[in-house]
């Protein structure tokens, strides 16, 4: 089996999974608003306007990951977004299990760790633009 081809397909699949699943969350906020996020940010003592940066982490960055443009920094934005989400919303669930027996934060952990993997691996050759020649691709 051609290792270069399977590596390229694996990176594409990882990008499509991360970008696609996070983008669904972002689109929900596009259509329903991010006021709840802004309120949580305000309750944490930060300016509520910062809450609207969720659109960067859940819309812009996933689109960039999907197309493979500025993939590494976009994946780091998604990872940061997940850390903020866990700190703002999910800290009480850190040491708990879900009703089905899994870790209560397994989805958040999946998004965070997948984003870090994409940031480390880069986009691969199946992406928009030239072949990867810079660290941010």
N, CA, C and O atoms as CSV, one atom per row, in Angstrom:
chain,resi,resn,atom,element,x,y,z
A,1,UNK,N,N,0.843,-1.184,0.000
A,1,UNK,CA,C,0.000,0.000,0.000
A,1,UNK,C,C,0.888,1.246,0.000
A,1,UNK,O,O,1.918,1.274,0.673
A,2,UNK,N,N,0.502,2.243,-0.730
A,2,UNK,CA,C,1.269,3.480,-0.867
A,2,UNK,C,C,1.119,4.325,0.400
A,2,UNK,O,O,0.049,4.875,0.660
A,3,UNK,N,N,2.193,4.426,1.183
A,3,UNK,CA,C,2.161,5.152,2.451
A,3,UNK,C,C,1.847,6.629,2.265
A,3,UNK,O,O,1.090,7.199,3.051
A,4,UNK,N,N,2.413,7.258,1.241
A,4,UNK,CA,C,2.152,8.688,1.004
A,4,UNK,C,C,0.674,8.921,0.730
A,4,UNK,O,O,0.096,9.902,1.197
A,5,UNK,N,N,0.067,8.016,-0.027
A,5,UNK,CA,C,-1.361,8.177,-0.350
A,5,UNK,C,C,-2.239,7.969,0.885
A,5,UNK,O,O,-3.175,8.733,1.120
A,6,UNK,N,N,-1.935,6.933,1.675
A,6,UNK,CA,C,-2.748,6.704,2.872
A,6,UNK,C,C,-2.535,7.797,3.901
A,6,UNK,O,O,-3.477,8.168,4.602
A,7,UNK,N,N,-1.314,8.327,4.014
A,7,UNK,CA,C,-1.076,9.455,4.915
A,7,UNK,C,C,-1.904,10.666,4.481
A,7,UNK,O,O,-2.519,11.332,5.314
A,8,UNK,N,N,-1.916,10.947,3.188
A,8,UNK,CA,C,-2.682,12.081,2.665
A,8,UNK,C,C,-4.171,11.892,2.930
A,8,UNK,O,O,-4.853,12.832,3.340
A,9,UNK,N,N,-4.673,10.696,2.701
A,9,UNK,CA,C,-6.097,10.425,2.947
A,9,UNK,C,C,-6.423,10.484,4.434
A,9,UNK,O,O,-7.490,10.962,4.821
A,10,UNK,N,N,-5.508,9.999,5.266
A,10,UNK,CA,C,-5.716,10.062,6.711
A,10,UNK,C,C,-5.788,11.490,7.218
A,10,UNK,O,O,-6.641,11.822,8.041
A,11,UNK,N,N,-4.892,12.333,6.728
A,11,UNK,CA,C,-4.914,13.747,7.124
A,11,UNK,C,C,-6.191,14.422,6.640
A,11,UNK,O,O,-6.786,15.221,7.362
A,12,UNK,N,N,-6.607,14.107,5.434
A,12,UNK,CA,C,-7.854,14.668,4.910
A,12,UNK,C,C,-9.042,14.231,5.775
A,12,UNK,O,O,-9.880,15.054,6.141
A,13,UNK,N,N,-9.111,12.951,6.097
A,13,UNK,CA,C,-10.208,12.441,6.923
A,13,UNK,C,C,-10.217,13.103,8.294
A,13,UNK,O,O,-11.280,13.458,8.804
A,14,UNK,N,N,-9.055,13.271,8.888
A,14,UNK,CA,C,-8.956,13.930,10.189
A,14,UNK,C,C,-9.428,15.378,10.103
A,14,UNK,O,O,-10.166,15.847,10.969
A,15,UNK,N,N,-8.997,16.088,9.049
A,15,UNK,CA,C,-9.425,17.480,8.855
A,15,UNK,C,C,-10.925,17.582,8.637
A,15,UNK,O,O,-11.579,18.448,9.218
A,16,UNK,N,N,-11.479,16.702,7.800
A,16,UNK,CA,C,-12.915,16.738,7.517
A,16,UNK,C,C,-13.738,16.434,8.769
A,16,UNK,O,O,-14.790,17.031,8.995
A,17,UNK,N,N,-13.247,15.505,9.567
A,17,UNK,CA,C,-13.955,15.158,10.806
A,17,UNK,C,C,-13.951,16.328,11.774
A,17,UNK,O,O,-15.005,16.739,12.262
A,18,UNK,N,N,-12.780,16.863,12.053
A,18,UNK,CA,C,-12.684,17.981,12.999
A,18,UNK,C,C,-13.433,19.194,12.486
A,18,UNK,O,O,-14.300,19.729,13.177
A,19,UNK,N,N,-13.106,19.632,11.283
A,19,UNK,CA,C,-13.728,20.837,10.740
A,19,UNK,C,C,-15.230,20.707,10.595
A,19,UNK,O,O,-15.973,21.625,10.943
A,20,UNK,N,N,-15.679,19.578,10.087
A,20,UNK,CA,C,-17.115,19.381,9.872
A,20,UNK,C,C,-17.908,19.346,11.159
A,20,UNK,O,O,-18.963,19.972,11.257
A,21,UNK,N,N,-17.409,18.616,12.156
A,21,UNK,CA,C,-18.155,18.497,13.411
A,21,UNK,C,C,-18.163,19.787,14.217
A,21,UNK,O,O,-19.175,20.125,14.831
A,22,UNK,N,N,-17.056,20.509,14.225
A,22,UNK,CA,C,-17.032,21.794,14.938
A,22,UNK,C,C,-17.885,22.827,14.198
A,22,UNK,O,O,-18.573,23.632,14.827
A,23,UNK,N,N,-17.840,22.803,12.878
A,23,UNK,CA,C,-18.612,23.767,12.088
A,23,UNK,C,C,-20.108,23.659,12.366
A,23,UNK,O,O,-20.808,24.672,12.356
A,24,UNK,N,N,-20.603,22.467,12.611
A,24,UNK,CA,C,-22.030,22.306,12.946
A,24,UNK,C,C,-22.373,23.114,14.195
A,24,UNK,O,O,-23.417,23.764,14.252
A,25,UNK,N,N,-21.490,23.072,15.196
A,25,UNK,CA,C,-21.711,23.869,16.414
A,25,UNK,C,C,-21.706,25.359,16.083
A,25,UNK,O,O,-22.530,26.119,16.592
A,26,UNK,N,N,-20.775,25.768,15.232
A,26,UNK,CA,C,-20.690,27.173,14.848
A,26,UNK,C,C,-21.895,27.642,14.060
A,26,UNK,O,O,-22.397,28.745,14.281
A,27,UNK,N,N,-22.365,26.804,13.136
A,27,UNK,CA,C,-23.544,27.189,12.355
A,27,UNK,C,C,-24.773,27.332,13.243
A,27,UNK,O,O,-25.619,28.193,13.003
A,28,UNK,N,N,-24.874,26.494,14.264
A,28,UNK,CA,C,-25.991,26.638,15.192
A,28,UNK,C,C,-25.942,28.019,15.828
A,28,UNK,O,O,-26.972,28.676,15.980
A,29,UNK,N,N,-24.744,28.456,16.200
A,29,UNK,CA,C,-24.607,29.780,16.811
A,29,UNK,C,C,-24.855,30.899,15.802
A,29,UNK,O,O,-25.378,31.952,16.167
A,30,UNK,N,N,-24.487,30.684,14.539
A,30,UNK,CA,C,-24.769,31.683,13.502
A,30,UNK,C,C,-26.275,31.895,13.395
A,30,UNK,O,O,-26.739,33.032,13.301
A,31,UNK,N,N,-27.030,30.815,13.409
A,31,UNK,CA,C,-28.484,30.916,13.226
A,31,UNK,C,C,-29.241,31.228,14.511
A,31,UNK,O,O,-30.361,31.735,14.456
A,32,UNK,N,N,-28.652,30.935,15.664
A,32,UNK,CA,C,-29.357,31.129,16.935
A,32,UNK,C,C,-28.703,32.152,17.848
A,32,UNK,O,O,-29.263,32.499,18.888
A,33,UNK,N,N,-27.539,32.632,17.478
A,33,UNK,CA,C,-26.859,33.650,18.273
A,33,UNK,C,C,-25.905,33.063,19.293
A,33,UNK,O,O,-26.008,31.896,19.670
A,34,UNK,N,N,-24.985,33.887,19.726
A,34,UNK,CA,C,-23.989,33.486,20.726
A,34,UNK,C,C,-24.163,34.268,22.019
A,34,UNK,O,O,-23.217,34.421,22.791
A,35,UNK,N,N,-25.376,34.763,22.255
A,35,UNK,CA,C,-25.604,35.556,23.453
A,35,UNK,C,C,-25.373,34.754,24.730
A,35,UNK,O,O,-24.895,35.295,25.726
A,36,UNK,N,N,-25.710,33.474,24.703
A,36,UNK,CA,C,-25.475,32.630,25.875
A,36,UNK,C,C,-23.996,32.514,26.197
A,36,UNK,O,O,-23.601,32.525,27.363
A,37,UNK,N,N,-23.183,32.403,25.161
A,37,UNK,CA,C,-21.731,32.344,25.356
A,37,UNK,C,C,-21.239,33.675,25.915
A,37,UNK,O,O,-20.417,33.707,26.831
A,38,UNK,N,N,-21.748,34.773,25.355
A,38,UNK,CA,C,-21.347,36.104,25.825
A,38,UNK,C,C,-21.708,36.285,27.298
A,38,UNK,O,O,-20.938,36.878,28.053
A,39,UNK,N,N,-22.866,35.783,27.712
A,39,UNK,CA,C,-23.268,35.877,29.127
A,39,UNK,C,C,-22.315,35.066,30.015
A,39,UNK,O,O,-21.939,35.522,31.094
A,40,UNK,N,N,-21.926,33.876,29.568
A,40,UNK,CA,C,-20.996,33.045,30.352
A,40,UNK,C,C,-19.640,33.726,30.487
A,40,UNK,O,O,-19.016,33.687,31.548
A,41,UNK,N,N,-19.195,34.348,29.404
A,41,UNK,CA,C,-17.917,35.068,29.442
A,41,UNK,C,C,-18.026,36.241,30.413
A,41,UNK,O,O,-17.108,36.493,31.193
A,42,UNK,N,N,-19.144,36.952,30.363
A,42,UNK,CA,C,-19.373,38.065,31.288
A,42,UNK,C,C,-19.413,37.600,32.733
A,42,UNK,O,O,-18.873,38.263,33.618
A,43,UNK,N,N,-20.058,36.451,32.974
A,43,UNK,CA,C,-20.128,35.906,34.332
A,43,UNK,C,C,-18.744,35.519,34.848
A,43,UNK,O,O,-18.516,35.487,36.057
A,44,UNK,N,N,-17.828,35.228,33.938
A,44,UNK,CA,C,-16.454,34.891,34.324
A,44,UNK,C,C,-15.615,36.144,34.561
A,44,UNK,O,O,-14.429,36.045,34.874
A,45,UNK,N,N,-16.229,37.332,34.411
A,45,UNK,CA,C,-15.524,38.578,34.666
A,45,UNK,C,C,-14.825,39.168,33.462
A,45,UNK,O,O,-14.045,40.110,33.599
A,46,UNK,N,N,-15.092,38.630,32.286
A,46,UNK,CA,C,-14.472,39.132,31.052
A,46,UNK,C,C,-15.489,39.958,30.276
A,46,UNK,O,O,-16.690,39.817,30.504
A,47,UNK,N,N,-15.041,40.814,29.368
A,47,UNK,CA,C,-15.984,41.574,28.548
A,47,UNK,C,C,-16.849,40.618,27.707
A,47,UNK,O,O,-16.333,39.685,27.093
A,48,UNK,N,N,-18.138,40.857,27.687
A,48,UNK,CA,C,-19.056,39.958,26.977
A,48,UNK,C,C,-18.754,39.884,25.483
A,48,UNK,O,O,-19.047,38.873,24.844
A,49,UNK,N,N,-18.177,40.936,24.921
A,49,UNK,CA,C,-17.857,40.928,23.485
A,49,UNK,C,C,-16.899,39.793,23.135
A,49,UNK,O,O,-16.913,39.300,22.007
A,50,UNK,N,N,-16.076,39.378,24.079
A,50,UNK,CA,C,-15.145,38.277,23.828
A,50,UNK,C,C,-15.908,37.000,23.482
A,50,UNK,O,O,-15.406,36.153,22.744
A,51,UNK,N,N,-17.107,36.867,24.011
A,51,UNK,CA,C,-17.919,35.678,23.731
A,51,UNK,C,C,-18.230,35.498,22.261
A,51,UNK,O,O,-18.457,34.378,21.803
A,52,UNK,N,N,-18.243,36.583,21.526
A,52,UNK,CA,C,-18.546,36.487,20.098
A,52,UNK,C,C,-17.356,35.986,19.282
A,52,UNK,O,O,-17.488,35.734,18.084
A,53,UNK,N,N,-16.200,35.843,19.922
A,53,UNK,CA,C,-15.060,35.219,19.248
A,53,UNK,C,C,-15.299,33.732,19.000
A,53,UNK,O,O,-14.539,33.078,18.287
A,54,UNK,N,N,-16.372,33.208,19.602
A,54,UNK,CA,C,-16.736,31.814,19.345
A,54,UNK,C,C,-16.954,31.584,17.850
A,54,UNK,O,O,-16.761,30.472,17.357
A,55,UNK,N,N,-17.351,32.624,17.133
A,55,UNK,CA,C,-17.538,32.489,15.681
A,55,UNK,C,C,-16.209,32.216,14.975
A,55,UNK,O,O,-16.171,31.520,13.960
A,56,UNK,N,N,-15.122,32.765,15.515
A,56,UNK,CA,C,-13.804,32.496,14.936
A,56,UNK,C,C,-13.434,31.031,15.179
A,56,UNK,O,O,-12.960,30.344,14.274
A,57,UNK,N,N,-13.655,30.566,16.405
A,57,UNK,CA,C,-13.285,29.211,16.772
A,57,UNK,C,C,-14.199,28.129,16.240
A,57,UNK,O,O,-13.785,26.977,16.114
A,58,UNK,N,N,-15.449,28.483,15.922
A,58,UNK,CA,C,-16.402,27.463,15.501
A,58,UNK,C,C,-16.945,27.648,14.090
A,58,UNK,O,O,-17.729,26.822,13.622
A,59,UNK,N,N,-16.545,28.712,13.406
A,59,UNK,CA,C,-16.950,28.901,12.010
A,59,UNK,C,C,-15.723,29.115,11.126
A,59,UNK,O,O,-15.448,28.308,10.238
A,60,UNK,N,N,-14.994,30.189,11.366
A,60,UNK,CA,C,-13.847,30.515,10.505
A,60,UNK,C,C,-12.758,29.442,10.568
A,60,UNK,O,O,-12.335,28.926,9.533
A,61,UNK,N,N,-12.308,29.109,11.768
A,61,UNK,CA,C,-11.225,28.124,11.901
A,61,UNK,C,C,-11.617,26.759,11.320
A,61,UNK,O,O,-10.803,26.156,10.622
A,62,UNK,N,N,-12.829,26.248,11.579
A,62,UNK,CA,C,-13.189,24.968,10.960
A,62,UNK,C,C,-13.230,25.009,9.432
A,62,UNK,O,O,-12.855,24.037,8.776
A,63,UNK,N,N,-13.679,26.117,8.869
A,63,UNK,CA,C,-13.688,26.229,7.404
A,63,UNK,C,C,-12.253,26.182,6.881
A,63,UNK,O,O,-11.977,25.518,5.882
A,64,UNK,N,N,-11.348,26.879,7.547
A,64,UNK,CA,C,-9.943,26.852,7.134
A,64,UNK,C,C,-9.366,25.441,7.255
A,64,UNK,O,O,-8.615,25.004,6.382
A,65,UNK,N,N,-9.705,24.735,8.316
A,65,UNK,CA,C,-9.238,23.358,8.483
A,65,UNK,C,C,-9.813,22.478,7.377
A,65,UNK,O,O,-9.102,21.653,6.804
A,66,UNK,N,N,-11.093,22.652,7.079
A,66,UNK,CA,C,-11.734,21.838,6.038
A,66,UNK,C,C,-11.049,21.984,4.685
A,66,UNK,O,O,-10.820,20.996,3.986
A,67,UNK,N,N,-10.726,23.211,4.324
A,67,UNK,CA,C,-10.125,23.420,3.005
A,67,UNK,C,C,-8.606,23.271,3.027
A,67,UNK,O,O,-7.971,23.217,1.974
A,68,UNK,N,N,-8.024,23.205,4.225
A,68,UNK,CA,C,-6.588,23.010,4.334
A,68,UNK,C,C,-5.779,24.263,4.119
A,68,UNK,O,O,-4.670,24.205,3.589
A,69,UNK,N,N,-6.312,25.384,4.520
A,69,UNK,CA,C,-5.625,26.663,4.378
A,69,UNK,C,C,-5.348,27.210,5.778
A,69,UNK,O,O,-6.262,27.305,6.598
A,70,UNK,N,N,-4.089,27.571,6.056
A,70,UNK,CA,C,-3.690,27.994,7.407
A,70,UNK,C,C,-4.148,26.955,8.436
A,70,UNK,O,O,-4.652,27.297,9.506
A,71,UNK,N,N,-3.964,25.703,8.090
A,71,UNK,CA,C,-4.506,24.589,8.859
A,71,UNK,C,C,-3.972,24.532,10.284
A,71,UNK,O,O,-4.742,24.377,11.232
A,72,UNK,N,N,-2.678,24.653,10.438
A,72,UNK,CA,C,-2.098,24.528,11.781
A,72,UNK,C,C,-2.584,25.626,12.733
A,72,UNK,O,O,-3.041,25.308,13.832
A,73,UNK,N,N,-2.504,26.907,12.351
A,73,UNK,CA,C,-3.021,27.921,13.275
A,73,UNK,C,C,-4.531,27.812,13.481
A,73,UNK,O,O,-5.025,28.070,14.579
A,74,UNK,N,N,-5.265,27.433,12.441
A,74,UNK,CA,C,-6.720,27.274,12.597
A,74,UNK,C,C,-7.027,26.151,13.580
A,74,UNK,O,O,-7.941,26.276,14.395
A,75,UNK,N,N,-6.283,25.066,13.514
A,75,UNK,CA,C,-6.479,23.962,14.453
A,75,UNK,C,C,-6.133,24.394,15.876
A,75,UNK,O,O,-6.791,23.973,16.827
A,76,UNK,N,N,-5.115,25.221,16.026
A,76,UNK,CA,C,-4.772,25.734,17.357
A,76,UNK,C,C,-5.871,26.649,17.896
A,76,UNK,O,O,-6.129,26.662,19.099
A,77,UNK,N,N,-6.516,27.409,17.019
A,77,UNK,CA,C,-7.653,28.240,17.441
A,77,UNK,C,C,-8.779,27.341,17.950
A,77,UNK,O,O,-9.392,27.637,18.975
A,78,UNK,N,N,-9.052,26.247,17.238
A,78,UNK,CA,C,-10.092,25.309,17.675
A,78,UNK,C,C,-9.713,24.707,19.022
A,78,UNK,O,O,-10.562,24.592,19.905
A,79,UNK,N,N,-8.452,24.320,19.192
A,79,UNK,CA,C,-8.010,23.752,20.469
A,79,UNK,C,C,-8.194,24.762,21.604
A,79,UNK,O,O,-8.682,24.408,22.677
A,80,UNK,N,N,-7.809,26.009,21.371
A,80,UNK,CA,C,-7.986,27.059,22.376
A,80,UNK,C,C,-9.467,27.252,22.689
A,80,UNK,O,O,-9.848,27.413,23.848
A,81,UNK,N,N,-10.295,27.234,21.654
A,81,UNK,CA,C,-11.738,27.365,21.820
A,81,UNK,C,C,-12.275,26.261,22.736
A,81,UNK,O,O,-13.144,26.510,23.571
A,82,UNK,N,N,-11.753,25.043,22.573
A,82,UNK,CA,C,-12.206,23.935,23.397
A,82,UNK,C,C,-11.740,24.079,24.845
A,82,UNK,O,O,-12.485,23.748,25.767
A,83,UNK,N,N,-10.527,24.566,25.052
A,83,UNK,CA,C,-10.051,24.805,26.416
A,83,UNK,C,C,-10.940,25.834,27.098
A,83,UNK,O,O,-11.326,25.652,28.253
A,84,UNK,N,N,-11.265,26.911,26.396
A,84,UNK,CA,C,-12.139,27.949,26.955
A,84,UNK,C,C,-13.521,27.368,27.254
A,84,UNK,O,O,-14.095,27.656,28.305
A,85,UNK,N,N,-14.060,26.559,26.351
A,85,UNK,CA,C,-15.374,25.946,26.571
A,85,UNK,C,C,-15.367,25.072,27.820
A,85,UNK,O,O,-16.300,25.119,28.621
A,86,UNK,N,N,-14.328,24.283,27.981
A,86,UNK,CA,C,-14.246,23.419,29.169
A,86,UNK,C,C,-14.151,24.273,30.432
A,86,UNK,O,O,-14.822,23.985,31.422
A,87,UNK,N,N,-13.333,25.311,30.408
A,87,UNK,CA,C,-13.169,26.155,31.589
A,87,UNK,C,C,-14.434,26.938,31.925
A,87,UNK,O,O,-14.750,27.124,33.100
A,88,UNK,N,N,-15.157,27.397,30.914
A,88,UNK,CA,C,-16.361,28.195,31.154
A,88,UNK,C,C,-17.582,27.351,31.518
A,88,UNK,O,O,-18.411,27.769,32.327
A,89,UNK,N,N,-17.689,26.178,30.927
A,89,UNK,CA,C,-18.948,25.435,31.027
A,89,UNK,C,C,-18.822,24.071,31.706
A,89,UNK,O,O,-19.751,23.629,32.382
A,90,UNK,N,N,-17.702,23.413,31.534
A,90,UNK,CA,C,-17.656,21.992,31.869
A,90,UNK,C,C,-16.738,21.605,33.022
A,90,UNK,O,O,-16.497,20.414,33.221
A,91,UNK,N,N,-16.224,22.549,33.780
A,91,UNK,CA,C,-15.281,22.169,34.840
A,91,UNK,C,C,-15.912,21.236,35.872
A,91,UNK,O,O,-15.219,20.389,36.437
A,92,UNK,N,N,-17.188,21.372,36.123
A,92,UNK,CA,C,-17.844,20.505,37.112
A,92,UNK,C,C,-17.959,19.062,36.625
A,92,UNK,O,O,-18.195,18.157,37.425
A,93,UNK,N,N,-17.796,18.841,35.330
A,93,UNK,CA,C,-17.920,17.500,34.766
A,93,UNK,C,C,-16.575,16.798,34.589
A,93,UNK,O,O,-16.533,15.670,34.097
A,94,UNK,N,N,-15.482,17.441,34.980
A,94,UNK,CA,C,-14.162,16.932,34.658
A,94,UNK,C,C,-13.920,15.518,35.191
A,94,UNK,O,O,-13.295,14.705,34.511
A,95,UNK,N,N,-14.394,15.222,36.365
A,95,UNK,CA,C,-14.174,13.904,36.962
A,95,UNK,C,C,-15.458,13.086,37.051
A,95,UNK,O,O,-15.633,12.298,37.980
A,96,UNK,N,N,-16.358,13.273,36.081
A,96,UNK,CA,C,-17.626,12.544,36.110
A,96,UNK,C,C,-17.804,11.702,34.852
A,96,UNK,O,O,-17.160,11.921,33.826
A,97,UNK,N,N,-18.692,10.741,34.974
A,97,UNK,CA,C,-19.047,9.886,33.854
A,97,UNK,C,C,-20.426,10.276,33.345
A,97,UNK,O,O,-21.249,10.807,34.092
A,98,UNK,N,N,-20.670,10.008,32.071
A,98,UNK,CA,C,-21.986,10.270,31.492
A,98,UNK,C,C,-22.937,9.145,31.892
A,98,UNK,O,O,-22.518,8.167,32.511
A,99,UNK,N,N,-24.207,9.281,31.543
A,99,UNK,CA,C,-25.207,8.260,31.855
A,99,UNK,C,C,-24.908,6.934,31.157
A,99,UNK,O,O,-25.325,5.874,31.624
A,100,UNK,N,N,-24.184,6.997,30.037
A,100,UNK,CA,C,-23.851,5.767,29.308
A,100,UNK,C,C,-22.514,5.173,29.754
A,100,UNK,O,O,-22.085,4.156,29.209
A,101,UNK,N,N,-21.855,5.784,30.725
A,101,UNK,CA,C,-20.630,5.234,31.291
A,101,UNK,C,C,-19.348,5.817,30.758
A,101,UNK,O,O,-18.278,5.511,31.284
A,102,UNK,N,N,-19.412,6.647,29.734
A,102,UNK,CA,C,-18.213,7.293,29.200
A,102,UNK,C,C,-17.871,8.526,30.003
A,102,UNK,O,O,-18.646,8.967,30.852
A,103,UNK,N,N,-16.707,9.078,29.730
A,103,UNK,CA,C,-16.296,10.312,30.386
A,103,UNK,C,C,-17.242,11.425,29.953
A,103,UNK,O,O,-17.558,11.539,28.769
A,104,UNK,N,N,-17.689,12.231,30.880
A,104,UNK,CA,C,-18.632,13.304,30.573
A,104,UNK,C,C,-18.066,14.311,29.576
A,104,UNK,O,O,-18.820,14.982,28.872
A,105,UNK,N,N,-16.746,14.415,29.515
A,105,UNK,CA,C,-16.115,15.384,28.614
A,105,UNK,C,C,-15.458,14.720,27.406
A,105,UNK,O,O,-14.533,15.284,26.821
A,106,UNK,N,N,-15.919,13.541,27.031
A,106,UNK,CA,C,-15.240,12.847,25.932
A,106,UNK,C,C,-15.369,13.593,24.608
A,106,UNK,O,O,-14.430,13.568,23.812
A,107,UNK,N,N,-16.486,14.251,24.344
A,107,UNK,CA,C,-16.633,15.009,23.101
A,107,UNK,C,C,-15.676,16.202,23.085
A,107,UNK,O,O,-15.005,16.457,22.085
A,108,UNK,N,N,-15.620,16.919,24.193
A,108,UNK,CA,C,-14.715,18.060,24.276
A,108,UNK,C,C,-13.258,17.597,24.154
A,108,UNK,O,O,-12.451,18.244,23.488
A,109,UNK,N,N,-12.931,16.483,24.797
A,109,UNK,CA,C,-11.571,15.935,24.707
A,109,UNK,C,C,-11.263,15.503,23.276
A,109,UNK,O,O,-10.156,15.719,22.782
A,110,UNK,N,N,-12.241,14.896,22.614
A,110,UNK,CA,C,-12.046,14.491,21.222
A,110,UNK,C,C,-11.728,15.701,20.353
A,110,UNK,O,O,-10.771,15.675,19.578
A,111,UNK,N,N,-12.522,16.758,20.476
A,111,UNK,CA,C,-12.289,17.958,19.674
A,111,UNK,C,C,-10.924,18.566,19.988
A,111,UNK,O,O,-10.187,18.927,19.071
A,112,UNK,N,N,-10.581,18.682,21.261
A,112,UNK,CA,C,-9.307,19.276,21.658
A,112,UNK,C,C,-8.130,18.455,21.134
A,112,UNK,O,O,-7.211,19.007,20.528
A,113,UNK,N,N,-8.152,17.161,21.360
A,113,UNK,CA,C,-7.019,16.321,20.962
A,113,UNK,C,C,-6.931,16.171,19.448
A,113,UNK,O,O,-5.832,16.108,18.898
A,114,UNK,N,N,-8.069,16.115,18.771
A,114,UNK,CA,C,-8.056,16.052,17.307
A,114,UNK,C,C,-7.503,17.349,16.732
A,114,UNK,O,O,-6.747,17.326,15.761
A,115,UNK,N,N,-7.875,18.473,17.323
A,115,UNK,CA,C,-7.339,19.760,16.866
A,115,UNK,C,C,-5.825,19.808,17.067
A,115,UNK,O,O,-5.103,20.310,16.205
A,116,UNK,N,N,-5.345,19.294,18.186
A,116,UNK,CA,C,-3.898,19.271,18.416
A,116,UNK,C,C,-3.200,18.341,17.421
A,116,UNK,O,O,-2.103,18.644,16.952
A,117,UNK,N,N,-3.830,17.218,17.101
A,117,UNK,CA,C,-3.252,16.303,16.110
A,117,UNK,C,C,-3.160,16.976,14.743
A,117,UNK,O,O,-2.136,16.868,14.067
A,118,UNK,N,N,-4.217,17.668,14.334
A,118,UNK,CA,C,-4.202,18.378,13.050
A,118,UNK,C,C,-3.132,19.470,13.066
A,118,UNK,O,O,-2.437,19.680,12.072
A,119,UNK,N,N,-3.004,20.161,14.196
A,119,UNK,CA,C,-1.976,21.203,14.294
A,119,UNK,C,C,-0.577,20.606,14.149
A,119,UNK,O,O,0.302,21.236,13.560
A,120,UNK,N,N,-0.364,19.423,14.668
A,120,UNK,CA,C,0.942,18.773,14.562
A,120,UNK,C,C,1.189,18.188,13.179
A,120,UNK,O,O,2.306,18.250,12.666
A,121,UNK,N,N,0.146,17.617,12.574
A,121,UNK,CA,C,0.299,16.928,11.290
A,121,UNK,C,C,0.243,17.854,10.080
A,121,UNK,O,O,0.853,17.573,9.049
A,122,UNK,N,N,-0.485,18.948,10.206
A,122,UNK,CA,C,-0.686,19.829,9.061
A,122,UNK,C,C,-1.764,19.301,8.136
A,122,UNK,O,O,-2.385,18.274,8.410
A,123,UNK,N,N,-1.980,20.005,7.045
A,123,UNK,CA,C,-3.080,19.705,6.135
A,123,UNK,C,C,-2.824,18.493,5.261
A,123,UNK,O,O,-3.758,17.766,4.924
A,124,UNK,N,N,-1.597,18.268,4.898
A,124,UNK,CA,C,-1.310,17.224,3.922
A,124,UNK,C,C,-1.499,17.768,2.516
A,124,UNK,O,O,-1.875,18.928,2.345
A,125,UNK,N,N,-1.243,16.946,1.510
A,125,UNK,CA,C,-1.273,17.423,0.129
A,125,UNK,C,C,-2.677,17.623,-0.449
A,125,UNK,O,O,-2.829,18.312,-1.458
A,126,UNK,N,N,-3.689,17.041,0.164
A,126,UNK,CA,C,-5.052,17.175,-0.366
A,126,UNK,C,C,-5.720,18.386,0.272
A,126,UNK,O,O,-6.504,18.268,1.214
A,127,UNK,N,N,-5.388,19.543,-0.266
A,127,UNK,CA,C,-5.851,20.805,0.308
A,127,UNK,C,C,-5.904,21.869,-0.767
A,127,UNK,O,O,-5.455,21.662,-1.894
A,128,UNK,N,N,-6.451,22.996,-0.404
A,128,UNK,CA,C,-6.499,24.136,-1.307
A,128,UNK,C,C,-5.110,24.768,-1.346
A,128,UNK,O,O,-4.439,24.854,-0.318
A,129,UNK,N,N,-4.688,25.201,-2.498
A,129,UNK,CA,C,-3.422,25.917,-2.605
A,129,UNK,C,C,-2.265,25.018,-2.991
A,129,UNK,O,O,-2.453,23.866,-3.384
A,130,UNK,N,N,-1.073,25.560,-2.874
A,130,UNK,CA,C,0.157,24.870,-3.249
A,130,UNK,C,C,0.476,23.761,-2.251
A,130,UNK,O,O,-0.148,23.643,-1.197
A,131,UNK,N,N,1.446,22.969,-2.613
A,131,UNK,CA,C,1.944,21.940,-1.695
A,131,UNK,C,C,2.449,22.606,-0.419
A,131,UNK,O,O,2.958,23.727,-0.457
A,132,UNK,N,N,2.310,21.924,0.693
A,132,UNK,CA,C,2.709,22.477,1.981
A,132,UNK,C,C,4.195,22.787,1.995
A,132,UNK,O,O,5.028,21.888,1.876
A,133,UNK,N,N,4.523,24.060,2.142
A,133,UNK,CA,C,5.916,24.481,2.197
A,133,UNK,C,C,6.180,25.344,3.414
A,133,UNK,O,O,7.333,25.682,3.686
A,134,UNK,N,N,5.181,25.697,4.129
A,134,UNK,CA,C,5.337,26.559,5.289
A,134,UNK,C,C,4.730,25.884,6.513
A,134,UNK,O,O,3.903,24.983,6.374
A,135,UNK,N,N,5.127,26.304,7.698
A,135,UNK,CA,C,4.672,25.689,8.943
A,135,UNK,C,C,3.161,25.809,9.127
A,135,UNK,O,O,2.554,24.950,9.765
A,136,UNK,N,N,2.548,26.848,8.585
A,136,UNK,CA,C,1.120,27.080,8.862
A,136,UNK,C,C,0.205,26.264,7.967
A,136,UNK,O,O,-1.014,26.335,8.121
A,137,UNK,N,N,0.744,25.499,7.047
A,137,UNK,CA,C,-0.111,24.727,6.155
A,137,UNK,C,C,-0.201,23.346,6.705
A,137,UNK,O,O,-0.873,22.493,6.125
